[in-house]
């Protein structure tokens, strides 16, 4: 298991290598902005095909730990997190009340999910985007 830590500019420099990846990255930025508008704090890890050498990934997979802001707590409880590009940015999240999970805890949370286990899906490598 390897967790790489990059800021958003370093992430773009390393992974935005063609037009398809640029489009997905722009959608990621839109999602991060929307997440920021709903949460007091959050931590993001990216995993899946986007952080591999795959030339044209279908989407970007995110696992995030969030602390919703006061205005959105009820929304999270009833409707979940708002998303703008859910076809191309696949977000799974873990809601916290006081403390965000660190990157390793997010990986463990994802990998221990019974549905992910049943489907044989596990995070092997990921990138934590710092300072979002």
TIMAR-883608 format. One line per field, with one value per residue: residue number from 1; residue in one letter; x, y, z of N, C-alpha, C, O in turn. Coordinates in steps of 0.2 Angstrom, whole numbers, always signed. Example, Ala and Ser with C-alpha at 12.3 -4.5 7.8 and 13.67 -1.06 7.14 Angstrom:
2
k: [1  2]
r: [a  s]
n_u: [+66  +64]
n_v: [-28  -11]
n_w: [+39  +35]
ca_u: [+62  +68]
ca_v: [-22  -5]
ca_w: [+39  +36]
c_u: [+66  +64]
c_v: [-16  +0]
c_w: [+39  +39]
o_u: [+71  +67]
o_v: [-17  +6]
o_w: [+42  +40]
// end
This chain:
132
k: [1  2  3  4  5  6  7  8  9  10  11  12  13  14  15  16  17  18  19  20  21  22  23  24  25  26  27  28  29  30  31  32  33  34  35  36  37  38  39  40  41  42  43  44  45  46  47  48  49  50  51  52  53  54  55  56  57  58  59  60  61  62  63  64  65  66  67  68  69  70  71  72  73  74  75  76  77  78  79  80  81  82  83  84  85  86  87  88  89  90  91  92  93  94  95  96  97  98  99  100  101  102  103  104  105  106  107  108  109  110  111  112  113  114  115  116  117  118  119  120  121  122  123  124  125  126  127  128  129  130  131  132]
r: [x  x  x  x  x  x  x  x  x  x  x  x  x  x  x  x  x  x  x  x  x  x  x  x  x  x  x  x  x  x  x  x  x  x  x  x  x  x  x  x  x  x  x  x  x  x  x  x  x  x  x  x  x  x  x  x  x  x  x  x  x  x  x  x  x  x  x  x  x  x  x  x  x  x  x  x  x  x  x  x  x  x  x  x  x  x  x  x  x  x  x  x  x  x  x  x  x  x  x  x  x  x  x  x  x  x  x  x  x  x  x  x  x  x  x  x  x  x  x  x  x  x  x  x  x  x  x  x  x  x  x  x]
n_u: [+4  +3  +4  +3  +7  +2  +1  -13  -8  +4  -2  -9  +1  +7  -3  -12  -11  -16  -29  -42  -39  -37  -50  -57  -49  -53  -67  -65  -60  -71  -80  -72  -74  -87  -89  -81  -90  -100  -94  -85  -73  -62  -54  -46  -43  -37  -40  -39  -41  -37  -25  -16  -6  -16  -22  -34  -44  -60  -66  -64  -59  -64  -61  -67  -65  -76  -82  -97  -103  -113  -124  -127  -129  -141  -145  -135  -138  -151  -151  -138  -122  -121  -118  -110  -104  -107  -106  -93  -84  -82  -88  -85  -89  -85  -93  -89  -89  -81  -67  -57  -54  -38  -27  -23  -33  -44  -42  -42  -56  -63  -58  -63  -76  -90  -97  -88  -78  -85  -86  -73  -66  -53  -42  -26  -16  -14  -18  -16  -23  -16  -19  -32]
n_v: [-6  +11  +28  +42  +60  +75  +92  +101  +107  +100  +87  +89  +92  +79  +70  +76  +73  +72  +76  +70  +67  +80  +85  +77  +81  +95  +93  +87  +98  +106  +98  +98  +111  +112  +103  +110  +120  +114  +109  +111  +106  +95  +79  +72  +58  +51  +38  +23  +21  +33  +37  +29  +23  +22  +28  +34  +36  +32  +39  +48  +42  +45  +45  +52  +61  +70  +85  +91  +108  +118  +123  +112  +100  +93  +91  +82  +71  +68  +69  +66  +70  +84  +83  +87  +82  +68  +56  +56  +59  +49  +48  +43  +44  +48  +53  +64  +70  +77  +74  +72  +58  +51  +48  +35  +29  +32  +24  +11  +11  +11  -1  -10  -10  -20  -21  -17  -27  -38  -36  -37  -25  -15  -2  +0  +8  +26  +44  +57  +72  +87  +102  +106]
n_w: [+0  -5  -1  -9  -7  -13  -18  -26  -38  -40  -42  -54  -62  -63  -67  -76  -92  -105  -116  -112  -98  -94  -95  -85  -74  -73  -70  -58  -50  -50  -42  -30  -27  -24  -14  -4  -2  +6  +17  +32  +35  +25  +19  +6  -4  -19  -30  -40  -58  -63  -57  -63  -77  -87  -102  -105  -93  -87  -76  -61  -46  -29  -12  +3  +18  +28  +37  +39  +36  +47  +40  +31  +37  +39  +26  +22  +30  +25  +10  +6  +0  -11  -28  -44  -55  -56  -64  -69  -59  -46  -30  -14  +3  +20  +34  +47  +64  +73  +70  +56  +46  +43  +29  +28  +36  +29  +18  +24  +29  +17  +11  +20  +19  +17  +4  -5  -2  -6  -20  -23  -23  -20  -12  -18  -21  -18  -20  -9  -9  -4  +5  +0]
ca_u: [+0  +7  +0  +7  +4  +3  -4  -17  -3  +8  -6  -11  +7  +9  -8  -15  -6  -19  -36  -47  -37  -38  -57  -58  -46  -58  -73  -63  -59  -78  -82  -69  -77  -94  -87  -79  -96  -104  -90  -80  -66  -62  -48  -47  -38  -39  -37  -42  -37  -34  -18  -12  -4  -21  -22  -41  -48  -67  -68  -59  -62  -62  -63  -66  -68  -79  -86  -101  -104  -119  -130  -128  -129  -147  -144  -131  -142  -157  -150  -131  -118  -122  -112  -111  -102  -106  -104  -86  -81  -85  -86  -87  -87  -86  -94  -86  -92  -75  -60  -56  -49  -32  -27  -23  -39  -49  -41  -45  -63  -65  -56  -66  -83  -93  -99  -82  -75  -89  -85  -66  -63  -48  -37  -20  -12  -19  -14  -19  -22  -15  -21  -38]
ca_v: [+0  +17  +34  +48  +66  +80  +97  +101  +109  +94  +82  +91  +91  +72  +66  +79  +72  +72  +80  +67  +68  +87  +86  +74  +86  +101  +91  +86  +105  +108  +94  +100  +118  +111  +100  +115  +124  +110  +106  +115  +103  +88  +77  +69  +54  +49  +31  +20  +21  +40  +38  +24  +25  +22  +34  +38  +34  +33  +43  +49  +39  +49  +44  +58  +62  +77  +87  +96  +114  +118  +124  +107  +94  +90  +89  +76  +66  +66  +68  +65  +76  +86  +82  +90  +78  +61  +51  +56  +60  +45  +50  +39  +48  +46  +59  +64  +75  +81  +73  +69  +52  +52  +45  +27  +27  +32  +17  +5  +12  +9  -8  -15  -10  -26  -21  -17  -33  -43  -35  -38  -19  -13  +3  -2  +15  +32  +50  +62  +79  +91  +109  +108]
ca_w: [+0  -5  -1  -11  -5  -18  -18  -32  -43  -41  -44  -61  -66  -64  -70  -82  -97  -111  -116  -107  -91  -92  -94  -79  -69  -72  -66  -51  -47  -49  -37  -24  -25  -22  -7  +0  +0  +10  +22  +36  +33  +22  +17  -1  -8  -26  -32  -46  -65  -65  -55  -66  -83  -91  -106  -105  -88  -87  -71  -55  -39  -23  -5  +7  +25  +28  +42  +35  +39  +50  +35  +27  +41  +38  +19  +22  +33  +21  +3  +5  -2  -17  -33  -50  -61  -53  -69  -70  -52  -41  -23  -8  +9  +27  +38  +54  +68  +76  +68  +50  +45  +39  +22  +29  +39  +23  +14  +28  +29  +10  +10  +25  +17  +15  -3  -9  -2  -10  -27  -24  -25  -14  -14  -17  -21  -19  -19  -5  -11  +2  +5  -4]
c_u: [+4  +2  +5  +4  +7  -2  -8  -13  +1  +4  -8  -4  +9  +4  -12  -11  -9  -26  -41  -45  -38  -46  -59  -55  -51  -64  -71  -63  -66  -81  -79  -72  -84  -93  -86  -85  -100  -101  -86  -73  -67  -55  -50  -41  -41  -36  -40  -37  -34  -27  -14  -9  -10  -22  -29  -45  -55  -69  -62  -63  -59  -65  -62  -69  -70  -82  -90  -102  -111  -125  -132  -129  -135  -147  -140  -135  -148  -155  -143  -128  -120  -116  -115  -109  -101  -105  -96  -81  -85  -83  -89  -85  -89  -87  -92  -89  -86  -69  -60  -52  -43  -32  -27  -30  -45  -48  -44  -53  -66  -64  -60  -74  -85  -94  -93  -78  -78  -87  -78  -63  -59  -44  -30  -15  -17  -14  -19  -18  -22  -18  -27  -43]
c_v: [+6  +23  +39  +54  +71  +86  +97  +102  +103  +88  +83  +90  +84  +68  +69  +78  +72  +76  +77  +68  +76  +88  +83  +79  +92  +99  +90  +93  +107  +105  +97  +107  +117  +107  +105  +120  +121  +108  +111  +112  +96  +86  +72  +64  +52  +42  +29  +21  +28  +41  +32  +27  +24  +29  +38  +34  +36  +39  +44  +46  +43  +45  +50  +58  +69  +78  +93  +102  +114  +119  +117  +100  +90  +87  +83  +70  +64  +65  +66  +71  +77  +85  +85  +86  +70  +55  +51  +57  +55  +46  +46  +44  +45  +52  +58  +70  +80  +80  +70  +63  +54  +48  +37  +25  +27  +25  +11  +5  +9  +1  -13  -14  -17  -27  -21  -24  -38  -42  -35  -31  -17  -7  +0  +3  +21  +38  +54  +69  +84  +98  +110  +112]
c_w: [+0  -6  -3  -9  -10  -17  -25  -38  -45  -44  -52  -65  -68  -68  -75  -88  -104  -110  -111  -100  -89  -91  -87  -73  -68  -68  -59  -47  -46  -43  -30  -22  -22  -15  -2  +2  +5  +16  +26  +35  +29  +20  +11  -3  -15  -27  -38  -52  -66  -62  -57  -73  -89  -95  -105  -100  -89  -82  -66  -49  -33  -17  -1  +14  +26  +35  +39  +39  +42  +45  +31  +31  +39  +31  +18  +24  +28  +14  +2  +2  -9  -22  -40  -56  -58  -58  -70  -64  -47  -34  -18  -2  +15  +31  +45  +57  +70  +72  +61  +50  +42  +33  +23  +32  +34  +19  +18  +28  +22  +9  +14  +23  +14  +7  -7  -8  -6  -17  -28  -26  -19  -17  -13  -17  -21  -18  -14  -7  -5  +0  +0  +0]
o_u: [+9  -2  +9  -2  +13  -7  -6  -14  +2  +6  -7  -5  +11  +5  -15  -7  -6  -28  -44  -50  -39  -47  -63  -59  -52  -66  -75  -65  -67  -84  -82  -73  -85  -97  -88  -85  -105  -104  -83  -69  -72  -51  -55  -35  -47  -30  -44  -32  -29  -23  -8  -10  -8  -23  -29  -49  -57  -74  -57  -68  -53  -70  -56  -73  -67  -84  -88  -101  -115  -130  -137  -129  -135  -150  -142  -134  -150  -158  -141  -131  -121  -110  -121  -113  -96  -103  -94  -75  -90  -77  -95  -79  -93  -83  -93  -92  -87  -65  -64  -47  -44  -36  -31  -32  -49  -53  -47  -56  -71  -68  -61  -78  -82  -93  -92  -75  -75  -87  -76  -58  -61  -42  -29  -10  -22  -8  -25  -12  -27  -18  -26  -48]
o_v: [+7  +23  +41  +55  +73  +85  +93  +100  +101  +84  +78  +87  +82  +64  +65  +83  +71  +78  +80  +69  +77  +92  +86  +79  +94  +103  +91  +93  +110  +108  +97  +108  +120  +109  +106  +122  +124  +106  +116  +116  +93  +90  +69  +66  +51  +41  +32  +23  +28  +44  +31  +33  +25  +34  +44  +30  +41  +43  +42  +48  +44  +43  +52  +54  +74  +74  +98  +102  +110  +116  +117  +95  +84  +82  +78  +65  +58  +60  +64  +76  +73  +86  +86  +86  +67  +50  +46  +56  +57  +45  +45  +46  +41  +57  +53  +75  +86  +85  +65  +62  +58  +44  +34  +20  +23  +22  +7  +0  +5  -2  -19  -18  -19  -32  -25  -26  -42  -47  -34  -31  -17  -7  -2  +3  +20  +38  +55  +71  +84  +100  +115  +114]
o_w: [+4  -10  +1  -9  -10  -15  -29  -43  -51  -49  -56  -70  -73  -71  -79  -90  -109  -105  -107  -96  -83  -86  -83  -68  -62  -64  -54  -41  -40  -39  -25  -16  -17  -10  +3  +8  +8  +21  +23  +34  +30  +19  +11  -2  -15  -25  -42  -52  -70  -65  -54  -74  -94  -92  -105  -101  -91  -83  -67  -48  -33  -17  +0  +15  +24  +39  +37  +45  +40  +47  +28  +27  +38  +29  +15  +22  +28  +11  -4  +2  -14  -20  -41  -61  -59  -56  -72  -65  -45  -33  -18  -2  +16  +31  +48  +54  +70  +71  +60  +54  +37  +32  +20  +30  +34  +17  +15  +27  +22  +7  +13  +26  +9  +4  -12  -13  -9  -21  -34  -29  -13  -23  -7  -13  -24  -16  -15  -8  -1  -6  -3  -3]
// end
